[in-house]
Amino acid sequence: MNENRRPVAVTVVGWLYLLAGAAGLIGHARGLWAGGRIATDMVAAEATEALAVLAGFYLLRGRDWARWLALGWIAFHVAISLQDPLKLAAHSVFLAGIAWGLLQRPASEYFRAGRRSN
């Protein structure tokens, strides 16, 4: 594989993180102000969504740390879904798919090349 060519799996995961993070930022922004003051739980939600955008952006730029951030982000969502079996199942499937896409050999070579070009 050409080390400069981004694998399709990395492209898909990167764009999904960008879109999911942006949608979350927009969706949670409505609840940010509660009763004339900032709702602290919404600040945490916004920070989590900002991390998704950050991970997606840097996945597309080939930064190895971004794939670990992306995996940690979805693993966090698995952990906070433990009380809801449907969410737990969905997040677990997403974790498995994202891990497969970001840890396979072409992705590893892509991220290795991304570190050298910095």
N, C-alpha and C positions, 0 to 999 in steps of 0.2 A: 504494500500500500504506500502511496505517496504520503510522506509524513506531514505535508502541508495541507492535505485535503481533509476536511472535516467529515467524519463518519455521519451517515444519515441519522443514526440513533442519537448522537450528540446534538445534532441540529434540531431534531424533534423535541428532545428533552429540554434543550435550551429555550426554544420558543414556547414550549408549554409552561415553563417556569416564568418566563417574561409575561405571558398572557395571564396566567393564574395570579401572579403577584400584582399585576396592574389591576385586574378585576377585583382582587381583594382590597387593594388600596382604595379604589373608587367605592366599593361596596361598604367598607367599614368607615369611610370618611363621614357618611351621613350620621353615624352614631357617635362620632368623636365628641360632639358638643351635647352634653346632657344637662338640661336645666341651667344653661348659661355658664357651665364650667366644663373642663375637659374630663371625659370619662377615662379613667386610668386603664381599665381593661381594654378599651379601644386603642389606646396608645400602644399597648403590648401587641394587639392584633395588627396594627399598622406596621410596627417594627418587624413582625414576622413576615408580613407581605413584602416589605422592602427587602428583606433578606432573600426572598424568592426572586425578585427582580434582579438583585445583585448577582445571585447564583446564575440565573439565566444569561445575563449579559456576559459574564466572564466565562461561562461554559462555551459560549460561541467564540470567545477569543482564545480558547485553548488553555485556560489557567487550571492547573491541577487542583489547587485548593478549592476551586468552585465546584468540582464534582463532589468533593467531600462535604462541602456546605449543602449541596443539593441533596445528598444522601442523608445527612443529618436532619435537614429540614423535613423530609418526608418521614423519617424515623420518629421525629418529634410528633408528627401528626398521628402516627400509629399509636404512640404512647398516650396521647391525649384522647384517643378514641376508644380506650379500653372499656368504657362504660356503655358504649353503643355498638352492639355486634355488627350491624350493617356498616357503620362507618369504619369499624375496625377491619372488616373484611375488605372494603373498598381501598382503604389506605394501605393495607398489607399487599394487595394486588399491585397497587401503584408502586410501592417500595420494591417489590420483586422486579417489576418491569424496568424501573429506573435503574436499579442496581445492575440488571442484565445489560442495559444499554450503555451504562457508564463504566462498567468494569470489564467488558470484553476486550480482546486483544487490539482491535483497530482503535478503540477509544483510548486505551492505555498508550498506544504509540502516538496518537494525536496529542494527548496531554504531555507526553514526554517531549515531543517536538516543540510544543508551546512554551515549555520552560526554557528550552535552549535559545529560543528566539527573543527572549526578553532582555 
